[in-house]
């Protein structure tokens, strides 16, 4: 499936990149972690859509874990 000549996999990758980029514009650390987590979750999906790109999946799962830890901690 393509929209404007861009595959669904690429759209997910662009959305993930946008989420991570936007998180760095946040001043509130909780908002930063929440937006960054959405970006990371999209990157995990993207990694699986690339016939399982383990470096992308593992790195972003680790970042999701760190965000989750600090988000729940406090």
C-alpha angles and dihedrals in degrees: 000000000000134000117192088350092301120119123230089249091056091047090054090049092050091047090050092050091048091050093052092044093050091050090064090059092060121104096189107078093212091054089046092054093045095049091042090051091055089051092048092048089052089050090053089053089046091051091055091046088057090065089273111312097199096195090057094043097045096044094049094044088054092050090047088053092051092047091048092049094052094038092055093039095061 
